[in-house]
Each structure stands twice: as structure tokens, then as C-alpha cells.
Amino acid sequence: MYSDNSILLKSLKVEDFNYWLKLIDIYYKGYYTISEGKYLFNAIQLCMNKYRLTTNTHLLKDKMHISDIENLLKKLYLLESPYEIKNGVRYYRNTNKLVSEATNIIVINNINKSNVYISISDCAKNLNISRNKIKHCLITGEYYKNYSFVLS
């Protein structure tokens, strides 16, 4: 066992992890939905794992240096992100429309019986409750018509 953790920080896996964090940030803020973000997303992928060591010349011509990626990231972050975060919840910028997280909605009634729905629309239709009311309950944790709503 190494007592000096700095040895671990010099591996290529750490570089890949740092790239991965950048990809997550681009995704979370919605930049991947615009052309500049898509381009940068693909450029970062070409610097990771198997692509970093590839001998396929058609992939190497598109590969960027880390300084180019950092410059493009700075430019990207000057643009307004497509998503905005309000109270820890992602919305499409300048709307009250939630960004789909592709998660299920669990609805629990007053006798602790639960049902799982694959979307807000599905839940609203089956319970005859507006989508906006369900969104409000999901964000605030409030009950409505003896139902509790939770994202899974």
C-alpha cells in the first residue's frame, strides 16, 4: 500500500475521470443539446480511454489537444446554458417545463399503497390530476388529494 497518494493522481485514468466530469457537466447543464456542446462532447470522448490509444488514423485526425478542449469549454460556458437549475431541479431555460430525468414517479396514497408511473403525463392521466400540480408536489413535497409524489 502506498502512503503517498500523489502516485495515484498521475495515472491516465485520472485524466479520463476529469474528462468524464466535464462530460457530465456539459450534459447536466444541457449544452449537449446545442451544436457547440455536441462538438465538444465528441471531442472530449476522443481523448478518453480506448480512443486515446487508438491507431485508427480516421479517428486521430479529429483528436484535439487538452488546451484546445479547455479553450472550447471556456467559450461554451460563456453561452447561456439550455437548462437552468431552480431549487436543485432542472428546467428548460426561461420556462417552467421540467427536464425529463427518465425516472419513475412513485405515488403513495393515504393507506401507504403505492403505484409507479413512467412519466408525469401517465401519472396525471391515471389520477386525473394536472401535470403542473404533480410537478408542484414533486418539487415541494406537498400532498394532494391524499397522494404523495416521489421521484425514483
C-alpha positions, 0 to 999 in steps of 0.5 A, a space after each residue: 500500500 502506498 502512503 503517498 497518494 500523489 502516485 495515484 493522481 498521475 495515472 491516465 485514468 485520472 485524466 479520463 475521470 476529469 474528462 468524464 466530469 466535464 462530460 457530465 457537466 456539459 450534459 447536466 447543464 444541457 449544452 449537449 443539446 446545442 451544436 457547440 456542446 455536441 462538438 465538444 462532447 465528441 471531442 472530449 470522448 476522443 481523448 478518453 480511454 480506448 480512443 486515446 490509444 487508438 491507431 485508427 488514423 480516421 479517428 486521430 485526425 479529429 483528436 484535439 489537444 487538452 488546451 484546445 478542449 479547455 479553450 472550447 469549454 471556456 467559450 461554451 460556458 460563456 453561452 447561456 446554458 439550455 437548462 437552468 437549475 431552480 431549487 436543485 431541479 432542472 428546467 428548460 431555460 426561461 420556462 417552467 417545463 421540467 427536464 425529463 430525468 427518465 425516472 419513475 414517479 412513485 405515488 403513495 396514497 393515504 393507506 401507504 399503497 403505492 403505484 409507479 408511473 413512467 412519466 408525469 403525463 401517465 401519472 396525471 392521466 391515471 389520477 386525473 390530476 394536472 401535470 403542473 400540480 404533480 410537478 408542484 408536489 414533486 418539487 415541494 413535497 406537498 400532498 394532494 388529494 391524499 397522494 404523495 409524489 416521489 421521484 425514483 
